[in-house]
Amino acid sequence: MDWISVKRFVPPSYPPRNQPPAYRPDPNQNKPRATSKLSARPAPAVAHRLAPDNATKSVPPNPIHPPRPKVQSRRQRQSRIRPSRRLPRGAADPTRHLSVSTNKVSVINISRHPLNMVSVNLGLVHYVLDHIYGTVLHRTKLGTPFFSKGWGGTRLVLLERMVKQLFPEAPSQNWPPTAVQPIWKTVWETKNSSLREGVFRTTCDERLIDALPPESHNARVAFLTPKSVSPEKMACVVHLAGTGDHSFERRLRLGAPLLKDNIATMVLESPYYGQRRPSMQHGSKLQCVSDLLLLGKATIDEARSLLYWLQSEAGYGKMGICGLSMGGVHAAMVGSLHPTPIATLPFLAPHSAVVPFCEGLYRHATAWDALMEDAAALAQDATSLTEDAAQKSGITIEQVKDRLRSVLSLTDVTRFPVPKKPQAVIFVGATDDGYIPRHSVMQLQKAWPGSEVRWVTGGHVSSFLLHNDSFRKAIVDGLDRL
């Protein structure tokens, strides 16, 4: 036993509670130490564990048994960086803040250490959200897929020929379109604005009318207008439907805040959607490939007739055309074919229908087997053919995909002429779109020099719901450039 160390050790006398310990100098601190072998041995480690902080200063460090660091409780650690007050149960912490940046949202508690900050990359979240949404709707096979009844037979051949006629050789060809005279009824009216709904017969070619289902022969339109100024001093924008948009409400909510800027909103209901949907069609899943081309051709013809009515009958000064997703593709085509400058505003739109159906999430919702069987039946002039027989006929799934890609290439907007004023064309894309990739949006801007591309942070679904203000800003800016 180290008697010299025990002799030098002075048991501490702790002060009373809530009083700081008094400083007591060590009487042996300046005395020379003994030169015996026992004095050269280090002091016991117990001395460092028992003595308080002020007493350990007089004891030399022990290299063999170093002192243990002082362990603090969680309450002691927190009391050093934030007040010791406790919040009522369920109350919000006022030191908790939300920091939003361009590509991420970080939940920060400024009272805690930065290492405890929770950071979520919203780009990845939005991209995953698009795929979850697509998986639930398309990959689960809960509903009917797209094109479950095949290509559409002779209607597809007719449509392929008529779509090619959209490209006029002369600027005056195909204009003016068929005039319309909508039958209006007032839905509601205030001293500042009014909402009317109108019905008119579709302006398609008679051959296309015969190919349309009876439910789609009459077009429906909603018209939201301010009442403070005359039409000559106002602008009007025609809103086209995106995939799955079966009503007027969403597009009316997009256009309603523009009334204060003297911008009227006209909403067109597309064929195969809403009250124009065939009775045998489930939801938005078109039954044939020809239905997709027929929907687009009828929407383009009806939108052009409405723009002509706004200009010649209603007397509006400035006009525009806009749409989201599939409606953005149709809006780009209408703006390209219009003989006078109008604002063209495609939102979250690809350059072609090939992108979503052959490369994007819609490829998981396409009835490839039905298309393969129908292609084999058409090749052998048969009315029905099993899948085994289709394989024996030499039709492969890759050939079917190439055929669909060739048909949908008719919807390639880059093949359309440049609008009369490309400076009034504003594309809005999403940075993390799971349906429409970036390169597809950039192809539109490259094909139309002078147009503008804007980006919103999010995916296809989240931008569809959360970025209406950015879409409205693009509408106002496009009309101001006319």
Secondary structure, DSSP 8 states (H G I E B T S, - for coil): --HHHHHH--------TTS-------TTSSS----STTTTS---HHHHHHS-TTTGGGS---SSS--------HHHHHHTTS-S----TT---TTEEEEE-SSEEEEEETTS-GGG-EEEEHHHHHHHHHHHHHIIIIIS--S--BTTT-S-THHHHHHHHHHGGGS-SSTTTT-S------EEEEEEE-SSEEEEEEEEE--S-HHHHHHS-GGGSEEEEEEEEESSS-GGG-EEEEEE--TT--SSHHHHHHHGGGGGGTEEEEEEE-TTSGGGS-TT--TT--SSHHHHHHHHHHHHHHHHHHHHHIIIII--SEEEEEEETHHHHHHHHHHHH-SS--EEEEES--SSTHIIIIISGGGGGB-HHHHHHHHHHHHTT-S---HHHHHHTT--HHHHHHHHHHHHGGG-GGGS---S-GGGBEEEEETT-SSS-HHHHHHHHHHSTT-EEEEESS-HHHHHHH-HHHHHHHHHHHHHT-
